[in-house]
Amino acid sequence: MQAITVRDRDAGAGGLALTELPYPHAAENDVIVRVHAAGFTRGELAWPGTWTDRAGRDRTPSVPGHELSGTVAELGYGTTGLTVGQRVFGMADWTRDGSLAEYTAVEARNLAPLPSDVDYIEAAALPISGLTAWQGLFDHGRLTAGQTVLIHGAAGSVGSIAVQLAHEAGAGVIATGRSADRDTALRLGADVFVDLQADRLEDTGKVDVLFDVIGGEILHRSAAAVRAGGTLITTVEPPMVKPEDGRAVFFVVEPDRVRLADLAQRLRNGRLKPIIGEVRALAETPAAFAPGRGRHGKTIVRIVSDGPTEAGPQ
């Protein structure tokens, strides 16, 4: 099968290459997915899991990418709840070969059924972004109706979904980003937009929950924007400052089959819409990882068409 692989930690996106690899092995409770579409995070080439397995052993050449949609090609021993040929979507494990391949092995618990009327491209944009947004807002931030949340990076892949979820939950939403993001953020449901390049974050007033996906100086300044007893959530790095009498939480998204199914239902009935940017072929993936790409929506890699598929290696 064909896959995108990386071998050299120091090469960055320039080290990505289209490679022929063996068809993957289905371990116990695994599913082999024939990947139709895949998503990736540009920063993952710096993640330890890209280079080593759970025991810390080198596992290069590694296949990056951790979001996928496709069909079940094979079930490992003991796998239940899914069937060969079924449409699925979800997250690939952080320390195993990922989704930028024609086939990949995924733990069954990391996948959810994909309704027949949900497009593979849209589904591949949802797992990490959707689960990160939900877990940040509600599991860690404990956001409820009537509260106010400030969402950094509101036009990005995570932030745009967070804005939609928070708005639907009945929260007041303050969105931040660049000036070009204003219309998008307001269209998605933000009540107020703050241009981080022109406006003062300190002038936003106090919020109950602040959700950060930027880090650095913006994260450090954000604690002051949270009311006493409020919550600061970030996906980037452990915060150095926390709100007065409040909480500061750094988290890494976790798979959740039940929540994935809920997000798919929201997508089906128009209550949620991921922002899709470029759609690339598998061979074009190295260029899609380049710095500066993907500022206008999430890049998705289309690996096969949406037509009928057959199980097993081709």
N, C-alpha and C positions, 0 to 999 in steps of 0.2 A: 504494500500500500504506500501511498505518498503521504508525507507529513512535513511540517516545518520543524526543524531541529536547531538547537544551539549547543555549541561545545565549549566556547571560550568566554569566561566571565568578563574579560576585559574588552571584548570586541563590541559589546552593546548590540544595537540593532544590526550592525554590519556583520555580525556573526551568525545571523539567521540564514538558513538555507533550506531549499526544497530537497528532500531526501527520500530514498526508498527504504522503508522499514518493514520488518516482519509483521504479520497480522498479530494483534495483541492476544495474550492469554487471559481467559476468564477465570479468575480465582473464585473461591467460595463466596457466595453472596454478591458476585459481580454481575454486571450487564455489559456486553459489548454493544456499543452504539454505533450504527452507521451515521456519521455526522453529516447533517445537511447544512448547518450554519453554526458558526462559532464566534464567540467574543473573547477579547483579551484585555489586559490592563498593561499599559506601556511600562509601568514601573516594575512589573513582575520579573524582569531580567535581573533585578537587584535582590530579589527575595531568596532566602536560603533554600526554600523548598524547590526552587527551580534547578538547583545544582546537586542536592543531596536527598536521599530517601529518609524515611522516619528514623532510621538508625544512624544517620549522619554520614552514610557512605556515598561516594560519588556515583551519580547515576547518568552522567552525560554519555551520549548525546540525549538531551532532554527535549521533549515536545511541550512548548508553552501553551497557554490558553486554558481558561477554567470555566467558560460558559459554553453551553452547547444545546442544540436541538437536533433531533433526528429520529431514527427508528431503531427498535431493538433488533439486533442481528443474531444475538446468542445470549443464553442465560448460563451463568456459572452454577456449579453444584450448590443446592440449597436455596437458590434465589426464588423468591415468591413475590406475588403481587403485580408482576408484569408479564407480558407474553411476547413471543417473537413476532415481529412485524408491527408492534404497537408504537405509536408516536409518543415521544417523550422529550423532556427538556430538564435542565438542571445544571449542577456544578460538578466539575471534575476535582478530584482530590488535589490538595496543594503540593504533595510530595510524590506524585505519580505523573506519568506522561499525560498531557492534557488534550485539549479539544481541537488543536490546529492540525488535524489529521483526518484521513478518510474513515478510520475506525479508532475508537478508544475504549478502554475498560474503565467503568465507573461503578462504585458501590451503588447497589440498587436503592438504598435509602436516600441517596443524594439526587434521585430523579423523581419527577412527577409526570403523570400522564398529560399529554398535550392534546387539547381538543382539536378536532379535525378542521374547524374553521379559524384556527389561529395560525398565522403565517410563520414559517420556520425562522425567517429573518427577524421578525419582531420578538419571537420567543427567545432567541439567542441573546437578545439585548436585555433580558429581564432578570435572570437568576441572581447574579452578584449585585447589580444595581438595585433591583427590587427588594431583595432580602436585606441588603445593607440599609436602605432607606427605612424599611419597616422596623428592623431591630433597633436602629439608632433612635427613631422617634418614639416608639411605643414600648419595646422591651427594656431599653436602657434609659430613655428619656422620660417614659411614663406620661407622655403627652396626652391631654384630655381636652374635650370640647370646652371652649371658652378661654383657654390659655393662649399665650402668644409664643410663637417659635420664630427664631431667626435662623435661616438656612443659608450657609455660605455656598458659593458655587452653584447657584440655583438653576443655571441652564446646562449644567453638566449631566452626565449619565445618572449619577446618584442623586444629585440635588434636584433635578427636574422631577424625578419620581417622588422624592420627599415632599416637594411643594404640593404635588397633586394629592398625596395621601394625607398630608396635614390639613389641607383645605377641605377635603371631603370629611375629615374627622371633626370639623367645626372649630378648628383653631385659627387664630389670627396669624397670618404668615408675612414675615418680613424677609425678603429675598435679597441676596447680595450677588455681585458679579461685576463684569465690565459693562460699560455703557451700551455696547451692542447687544447685551443680554436682556435689557429692560423689557422689551416687548414680549419676548418669549416667557420670561418669568411672570409677568402680569397675565398673560394669556393662560398660563397653567394654573393660576389661582392665587398668586401672591397679592396681598393687599397693598404692600409698600415695596419699592425697590431702592436699594442703596448701591450706588456706584462706588466701588472700593477705590477707584482711581481718582475720584473727584469729591466724594462726600466723606464726612467724618463718621466712622463707625460709632464713636462715642455719643453722637447726636441721635441715635436711634431710640433711646429710652431703654428701660429695663425689660427683659423678656423672661419668660418662665423656663424655656428650654432653648439652647443654642446648639445647632448641629453643624459641625465643621468638617470639611473634606479638603481643606487647603493646608493647614499646619503653619509652622514658622511664626513670623511676626503677627500674622492675622490671628492665629490661635492664641498667642500670648496676650494680645489685646482684648480678646473676646470675653474673658472672664468678667471684665468690668461691665459688660453689657447685660449680664445675667443678674436678676434680682436676688436679694438675700434668700437663701434656701432653694434656689433654682438649680438647674442641671446643665452642665457643659458636656457635650458628647463630641468625640472626634474619632476618625478612622485613620489618622495619619501618624500620630506619635503620642506618647504619654504626656498629658498637659503638665506644665511646670507651675501653673497658677490655677486655683479653683475659685468658684464663686463664694462669697461670704456665706458661711453656714450652709453651703450647698455641696453638690457633688460634681466631680470631674471624672469622666469615664472615657477610657480608650478601649476600643473593642475591634475584634476581627470578625467578619461575618461568618456565620455558621450555616450549614445546609439545613433546610427545613422543608420536607416534602409537603406537609399540610399547608404551609404558607405559600409555597410555590403554586399549588393548585388554586388557592384564593386569588393570587395575583393574576393567574391566567384567566380566571373568571372575570376579574375586573377589566382586563384587556378585551375580553370577548364582548362585554356589554358597553364598552366605550368609556368606562370610568377611569381608565388609566392608559396612557399613551407614551411609550418610550420614544426618545428623540433619536432617530437613526440618521447617521451621517453617510459616510462612504460605504458602499458594499463592494468588497474586493474578492477576486478569485484567490484560491489558495497560494498560487505561485506569486501573487503580488503582496503577500503578507509582509515580507521584510520592509518594503517601502512604507507600508501602513504603520509600522512601529516607529518611523522616523520622528524626531522632535518637531513639534509644531503641527502635526497632523491631528485630526480628530477634535478640533475646537468647535465644530458645528454639529455635534451629535456623535453618538457612539459608532465607531467603525465595526462593521460585521464582515466576516469572511464567509462567502458562500462556497460550500464545498461540493455539493451536488444539487441538481435541480429539484423542484418539488414534485417531480413525477413519481411513478411507482418504483419501489425498490425491492431488491431481493436480499435475503439474509445471507450472511457469510462473506468471506473475502472474494474480491473480484479479480 
